[in-house]
Amino acid sequence: MTAAALAKPGLSPIPRTQLWWEAVERGELLIQRCASCGSYQFYPRVLCTRCWSEDLGWVQAIGSGRIWTFTVVRMPGHAAWAPDVPYVIALIELDEGPRMMSRVVDSDPREVRVGQRVRVNFRRLSPSESELPVFVVDAADGP
Amino acid sequence: MNLRGQAAIVGVAELPPQRVTPGYTTLEMIARVSRLALIDAGLEVGTIDGLMVGPQVGETPQHVPATIAEYLGLQPRFADIVDLGGATGAGMAWRAAAAILSGMATTVLCVLGNTRDPQIVPRSPNRNPIREFDVPFGASGANQAYAMVAQAHMHEFGTTSEQLAHVPFRQRENALRNPAAVFHGKPITVDDVLASPLVMEPLHLLEVVMPCGGGAAFIVTSADRASGHRPPIHLLGAGERVTHRALSQAPNLTTSPMAGAISAAYATARVTPGELDLLSIYDCYSIVVAITLEDAGICPKGEGGAWVADNDFSPNARLPINPHGGQLGMGQSDLAGGMGHIVEAVRQLRGEASDRQVPSAELALVTGNGATLSEEVALILGSSR
């Protein structure tokens, strides 16, 4: 089987996160906010990791943040991504605090740096793939 | 209750890591290495009344301790799984001591083993947060996570690839003294490491452990019973921290939970870093050694890169590190690779490490690291109580 024919691992929502993935399809990045202690969190959970309250609500993230760390993938962990290399995966620290895995797109991988300001965008990484929240480096913080 | 000096390791064994293990099952690997540990301890099989094993052994997803006990002909009073990734072996050591102290068992066999067939890539059917929120972005496997840790360390402290390349170089030099190492007889240079392919920037192929099949085992008993034909090696201190699974949820990228685990181990043992004769520290990737040295107080935070570039790791060094070659030099037999750091420390503290013996080694720090600096265990082992 050639790498191109290998299917990429798709989405695997659970009942609680269905709504989050539907929001991504609409171009919205949701995070959870605890009504009890006010802290934000991602990924979505059934309780607040800070105070264990179950009184959680969804809010739309501002959508801006910074690159906490990243790597340029040359040899992917799964052969299905071989056609994509080199690509940038990054841990994004949202301005609300929570961190998430994502892609940095539209930048030359050689120009990506820890600490760069980024903004969320919504893309299908290839036509057959689902919409994902990815990040673009702010023009003011580019190379 | 303080664990200090209450239990001792009286037997150790290891199967040399192999790139492939044709004809063997996991149960067979476990049985072979268990037998060798029992012989090393000079004990009768009937004395083993406790058993600790790893998770999902081979094709046995459930009832793992019972399956292994039955295969070995043991009927333990206490049997359990430890599931701490690369820290599993170290995690077993202080659990065994605690079980003995509390009367659950008197003599505990701790064993890990695996087979390897490159044609079979183990893929677990995960439906967990990493599968849902990391994998769709093309982020899968350990390499990407450790590359991100190295990237953060470089950004924060100016650590360089050339500095980190000294870790596999120095460990390979140590492996040249160890006939059991998969890289025995295969020297490399710092330039070789830097010239090896980039896997995930800034990680080069030679900064990553080589997956192997193999096994390791040790036997723990109470310090009072520990009078076999080999010198008992005492558990003087231990500490553990478990903070996250997905790297996005890590409290910090460049200070690991190892820091808390090691300081707890120091406190229990009442030792300071300057008193250590030997480090047998987990080394799945070059960056892990640099961060562990910082978190162990061997050098200040941020100076791990400079430290590994400037300091010898050999048995005659001021502070020898992984004289067996570490997992970067030995090859990584899955969870048993981490247990190998205990086996090596015990051999060194007994004075039985032949060509790679560290002179007058009496006190060692052993670490285990699981997932991505996520589940961490530190042990202080000593040749006297």
Chai-1 contact restraints between the chains, C-beta under 6 A:
chainA,res_idxA,chainB,res_idxB,connection_type,confidence,min_distance_angstrom,max_distance_angstrom,comment,restraint_id
A,P9,B,V135,contact,1.0,0.0,6.0,A-B,restraint_1
A,L11,B,P136,contact,1.0,0.0,6.0,A-B,restraint_2
A,S12,B,R127,contact,1.0,0.0,6.0,A-B,restraint_3
A,S12,B,R131,contact,1.0,0.0,6.0,A-B,restraint_4
A,S12,B,E132,contact,1.0,0.0,6.0,A-B,restraint_5
A,Y43,B,P129,contact,1.0,0.0,6.0,A-B,restraint_6
A,Y43,B,F133,contact,1.0,0.0,6.0,A-B,restraint_7
A,T69,B,M148,contact,1.0,0.0,6.0,A-B,restraint_8
A,T69,B,Q151,contact,1.0,0.0,6.0,A-B,restraint_9
A,T69,B,A152,contact,1.0,0.0,6.0,A-B,restraint_10
A,T69,B,L253,contact,1.0,0.0,6.0,A-B,restraint_11
A,T71,B,Q144,contact,1.0,0.0,6.0,A-B,restraint_12
A,T71,B,A147,contact,1.0,0.0,6.0,A-B,restraint_13
A,T71,B,M148,contact,1.0,0.0,6.0,A-B,restraint_14
A,T71,B,Q151,contact,1.0,0.0,6.0,A-B,restraint_15
A,T71,B,M200,contact,1.0,0.0,6.0,A-B,restraint_16
A,T71,B,E201,contact,1.0,0.0,6.0,A-B,restraint_17
A,V72,B,E201,contact,1.0,0.0,6.0,A-B,restraint_18
A,V73,B,M200,contact,1.0,0.0,6.0,A-B,restraint_19
A,R74,B,L198,contact,1.0,0.0,6.0,A-B,restraint_20
A,M75,B,V199,contact,1.0,0.0,6.0,A-B,restraint_21
A,G77,B,S140,contact,1.0,0.0,6.0,A-B,restraint_22
A,G77,B,G141,contact,1.0,0.0,6.0,A-B,restraint_23
A,H78,B,S140,contact,1.0,0.0,6.0,A-B,restraint_24
A,W81,B,G138,contact,1.0,0.0,6.0,A-B,restraint_25
A,I89,B,F137,contact,1.0,0.0,6.0,A-B,restraint_26
A,I89,B,G138,contact,1.0,0.0,6.0,A-B,restraint_27
A,I89,B,A139,contact,1.0,0.0,6.0,A-B,restraint_28
A,L91,B,S248,contact,1.0,0.0,6.0,A-B,restraint_29
A,R99,B,S248,contact,1.0,0.0,6.0,A-B,restraint_30
A,M100,B,S248,contact,1.0,0.0,6.0,A-B,restraint_31
A,M101,B,D134,contact,1.0,0.0,6.0,A-B,restraint_32
A,M101,B,F137,contact,1.0,0.0,6.0,A-B,restraint_33
A,M101,B,A139,contact,1.0,0.0,6.0,A-B,restraint_34
A,M101,B,S248,contact,1.0,0.0,6.0,A-B,restraint_35
A,S102,B,F137,contact,1.0,0.0,6.0,A-B,restraint_36
A,R103,B,F137,contact,1.0,0.0,6.0,A-B,restraint_37
A,V114,B,H155,contact,1.0,0.0,6.0,A-B,restraint_38
